Amino acid sequence: MTFPIIFIDDDKSIRLSLGQTLELENYNVQTFDNARAALGELSSQYPGVVISDINMPGMDGISFLEHALRIDDELVVIMLTGHGDITTAVDAMRLGAYDFIEKPFSTEQLLDVIKRAGEKRELLLENRELRKELEVHSGPGPKIMGNSPAIRHIRRVLGHLALSDQAIILHGDSGTGKTLMARFLHDHSPRHSGSFVTIDANRSEHHSQLPHYISPQTSGIDLPSTLFIRHAEQLPEQAIIDLKNLLATPQPPKLILATTLPIRNASNQDHFLAKLAFKFGIVDLAIPPLSGRHEDIMPLFHHFLRADCSRFGLDAAPIPADLEQQLLDYPWHDNVRELRLFAERYALMGHKASLSLPHKFPANDPQSLPTLSERVAHFENQLLHDALRRHQGCLKDVQHELGLARKTLYDKMRKYNIDKGEYK
């Protein structure tokens, strides 16, 4: 483990000698001949160790320690003291120094203290980040669920991005939670009391709304606090020009774009979103598919199931071991959205819902891949369940949404053994 080190000593020979020793141990060392100059390098995020002599002209080591701990009272500062000056060193410890070393000292002794000090600083900063993450994610608004390393990283990044005005591109497969994350960014930002406007670029009726929000100088409409554009890869060319102009204004809205387009993919480098991200330094955050974070599947399923059972006033049906294995093995092509919808069906139907969960079809075994008719049947089944859920079992509304004749709808419900009463 290596980390930066700030070393302060007015004795040039000691600075050169000790600096060289630490560099040979692969530490990044900054040396200073006076303490006041070193203060400018410190911050609450400084990740390394500070070593300072006590007896120096101008600002001595004790004064430096007091000033440094005002910047961050958890900085780790090692004091170097001359022989017989133990009283001053003890005073430094009382003030908050991590440790002191009496001159002359061995290289091994110094390296041991530095190693322990660096480990302490790393742990302090890590705990600070975890506390900050806990504060953000225990507050109001949407929660980003999961404990996989990938989702923990995303939570941490979102927590930082929420506090900035930085424009963001969220890219990931359909159903990975990009809309939830956009809402999280708004609700945990300084703009949370302002408006959050969603534009869906793949819906023609939304195209007419675009100029109102991205060309405010001609629309007369106030800018939203946060503008979220879904399916951003389908934005028309004029909208891209307007977005560029909008980002160049003094106080643009917080812009969040969602796309299934992998921005960093070499084949997409010429796409307008990639160019937009490069030109304006837009942060792009990749959202991993559910199939790539198996450890999140069962916690998410239990979370959705508890929420749905509470919403419907039902007791949760037990989850058999074979169903749990099915859930873990299933490819989840529609990601978290598909898992959430299945949890809802399971809350309503219990074990019967497992019948609508298809078997796993290993991608590397062509003989076991589903036929076209099997895929169509699975899609129809899911589509009917989703429409019935949205319309709470009202067949007339389902007919209208899906464009089906009454008899056709009844025939398909019989085919898939669907009971509309389960959705009322």
N, C-alpha and C positions, 0 to 999 in steps of 0.2 A: 504494500500500500504506500503510495506517495501522495504528497499534498504540498502546497506552497508553504514557504517559511519566510518570515520577515525577521532579519537579524540586525540589531542596533548596537553599535559599539563605537566609541570615538577613537579607539586604538586601531589604526589602519592595518597593522600586522595581524592582529587578531581577526579582523574582518576578513582579510584575504585568506588566512589560513583556515578559519572555520568555514567560510563560504565554500572554499575548494573541497573541503572534507564532505560537506553536505551534498554538494553537486555530484561527487563521486558515488554517493548513495542514491543518486537519481532524484534528489529533491530539487524543486525549482526555488532558488534562493534569491531574495532581494536584500541587499545590504544597505544600511544607512549609517552615516556618521553622526546624525543628530536625531533625537526622538521626535521632534516636532514635524519633520518631513515625513516620518513614517506614519503619522496619524492619518494623513490624507489617503493612505492605501487601505485603511480599515473600514469595514462596514458590517452590518448585522448578518450579511451573507458570506463574509470572508471564511473560506473553508479550511484554512491552515492554522499554523502555529506561529506565535510571536515569541522571539527570544530577545531580551533586552538586558544590557548591563545596567547596574544600579547607579554607580558613581560616574556621572558624565557632566560636562559643563552645560550651561543653559538649562534646558529641561532635563532633570535627572530621571532615573528609572521609576522612582515612586510617583512623581508628577505624571509621567507618561502613562503609568498603569492606571491612575485615577481617570485620566482623559480617555484612555482606551475603553475602560469599562463603562464609561458614559455612552459610548457608541454602541456597545453590546456587552451587557454584564455577564455573558457566557463565553466571551473570548478566552482562549487558553493562552496564558502568558507565562513564560518561564523566565525567571530572573537570574542573572549571573552576579555573584557577589564576591568581593575579595576576601582573603583570609582574615578572620577575626571580626568580620562585619555581620555576624549572625543576627544581631538585634534588628538591624534594618531589614534583613531578609524575612524575619518573622513578621515584622510590620507589613511587609508586602503580602505575605500569605494571608494575614488578617484582612487586608484590603480586597483580596480576591485573586491573587496570583495562583496559577496552577501548581507551581513548584519552584524551588530555587536550587541552584547548583553552585557550590563553593569552588572558586579557583584555587589551585589548578585542578583540572578534572580530566578524566580519561575520555577518549573518543567513545568507548563502549558505554560508559555511564551516560554521556550526553545523548547518544543515539537511542538508548533505552527510554530515557525520559521523553524525548521527542516522539518516539513511537506511541507511547501511552497517551501523550497529550493529543496527538493527531487522532487516535482512535476515539478519545473522548469527544473531540470537536465534531467528528463525523457523526457520532451517535446523537449528540445534541441537535445538530442540524436536521438529522433524519427524524428525530422525535418532534421537532418543531414543525416540519412539513406534515407529519402524520396528524398532529393536533390541528393544524390549519385545514387539512383535508377533512378531518372529522367535523370541525365547525361548519365548513361549507356544506357537507353532505348530510348533516343532521338538521339543517335549517329547513325552511319552507320550500315548496316547489318540488319539481321532479327529482327522483333519485336515479343515479346510474348504478344499477345493481351488478354484482359479480365480484369474485375474489381472485380471478385469474391474474397472472402478472400483466397481461395485455390490458385488461380493463382497469386494473389499479393504476397503470401508467396513464391511461386516458383520463381517469378521474383527476389525477394530479395535474395533468396538462390543462384540462378544462377549468380547474380551479384557478390556475394562473391566468388563462385567457379571458375568463369572465371579468377579471378586474381591469382589463385593458380595453382600448378602443380598436384594437387590431382586427382587421377584416379576416375572415376565416373561411376555408373551404373544407367541408366534411365530406370525405369520399369513402364509400363502402358499398357492399351489395345491398340490394333491396331488403328491408326488414331488419337492418342491423341497429336501428335506433337513432338515426341521424336527426329526425325531427325532435325526439326527446332531448337530445344533446343540445340542439339549437335553443330549445325552451329553457334548458338548464343554464346555458350561457347568459341568456337575458335575465332570468329570475335571480341570478347570483351576481349580477353586474350593478354598477352604480346607476344604470339606466332602468332598473327593475320597475320603477313606478311609472315609466313611460309606456308608450304603445309598442306592441309586438305585432308586426304585420307579416303574414305569410302569403307568398305568391307561388303558385304551382305553374312552372313554365311549360308543362306538357298539357295544360288544359286551355283550350282556345278562349274560354270565357274570361280567363285571367289575363290574357294578352292585352286586353283593352285597359286593364288596371295598371299595367307596368309603367306607362309614361307618367302617371300621376305621382308615383313614388320615386322614380329615378330621374324624372325631369321636372322637379318642383318649381323651377323658375317659370315654366309655362302652364303648370296645372293649378297653381294657387292653393294647393293642399299642403298642410304642414307635414314635414318629414316625420316618419316614425322614429322612435328611439332605436329600435332594432328592426332591420329588414331581412327576412328569411326567405330565400328563393330556393324552392325544391326543383329537382330535375334541371339544374342550371345548365347542363350540357345542351338543353333544347331551347335556350334563349335565342330570340332572333338577333340578327346582326346589329340592328339599330339599338337594341337594348344593351349590347356590349359597349357600344360607343357611349351611351348615356351613363352606364356604370362607371366607365373610366372617368368621365367628367364629374360624376358624383363623388368618387373617391378623392378627386383633386380639390374639392371644396373645403373651406376651413373647418366646418363642423358637420361631416357626413354622419348618417346613422351608422350604427354598428352593423356591418354587412356580414351575413352568414349565408354561404352558398352550399347546397347539398347536391351531390352527384354520385352516380355509380361509376363514373369515369376515373380510373386510377391515374391521378395526375403525374405521378413520378414514373409511370411506364414510358419507356423510350418511344414506343409507337404513338404515344399521345402528346409528345413534346410540342408538336405544331398546333395542337388544339387551342382554341381561343382561351379556355380556362387556364391552361398551363401558361400561356403568354400573359394573361391577366395577373396570375399569381406571381410570376417573375417580375413584371413591370412594377407592381405596387407592393412587393414584398409580402403578399398575403400568405398567412400560415396555412399549410394544408395538413390535415390530420386524418390518417387512415384508420377506419373503424374495422376491426377484424370480424370475419364471419363467426357465427356461433359454432360451426363445426370445428373451428380452430381453437376453441377454448372449452373443452369438455367439462372441466371442473365447474363451470358456471351453469351447466344445464339443469341439474337437479335443484340447486338453490333457487334458480329463477323459476322453475316449475312450481316448487313449493310456495314461493312468494306469490305467483299469479293465482295458484289454486286457493290459498288462504284469502286473498283479496276477493276473488269471485264468489267463494262460498259465503263470505261476509256480506257481499253485495246482494246475493240471492237469498240470504237467510237460511243456508243449508249447512248440514254437517259434511265435512270432507270425507269422501270415500277413501278407504285405505289404498295404498299403492302397492300392488303385488310386485315381487322381485322381478318377474319376467317382464312386466311393463316398464319397470325402471331400466332394465337392460335394453329394452326396445328404444326408450327415450335416448339413452346414451349412444346407441348404435345408429339411430336414424340420421340421415344426412342434413336435415333442416335447411332445405334449399331457400326457404323464405325467412330463415334466421329467427330472431327473437319474436317477430310478429307471428310466425307460424306456431312457435311454442306457446305464446300467450293465447292464441285462439284455441289450441288443443286443450290447454288448461281450463279454459272457459267451458268447452264441451264436456270435459271430464267432471267439472263441478256440477254441471246440469244432468249428465247422463250416467255418471259413475263408470262401472266397468264396461258398459256398452260402448263408451266412447273409444275404448281401445280398438274396437273393430274398425274404426275409421282411420286408424294410424297405419299407413302402409308398411309392408315388410321392407327391410333394408335391401337395396339392390346394389351389391358391390360394383363400384365403377370399373374395377379391373377384371370383371367376369362378364363378357358379352352375353353368355347364355342366360344369365340371371337378370339381365336388364329388362325393365317392363316393356311390354309391347305398346304400340301407339294407342290401341283401344284401352289398355290398362291405365295409361297416363291420362287419357281424356276422361275416363271414369273417375279417377282420383281428383282431377281438376274440377269436374262437375260437382262431385260430392262436396268438396271443400267450398266451392262457390255458393252452393245452396245453403250450407250451414252458416256461412258468413252473412249472406243476405237475410236469412231468417233471424239471425242474432241482431243485426242492425235494425230490423223492422219489428222485432219482438213478436215474431210468429204471424204477422199480418200478411196473408198470402196475396192480397190485392197489391200491396206495396212491393212485394217480392216480384210479382208478375211484371209490374211496371218497370222496376229496376233492371231486370234481366231480359225484358222483351219477350216473354214466353206466353203462349196461350194457356188458358186455365187448365185444359186437359193435359197439355205437355208438362206443366209444372207438377200436377198430381201424379202423372206417370213416373216422372223422375224421382219424386219423393217416395213412391212405392218401391221403385227399383233399388234405392239406397236405404230403404227402411228408416226414413226420417219422419219423426213425429213432430208436427208443428207445436203441439202442446208443451213440449219441453222448452220452448222459447217464449212462452207467454208469461 
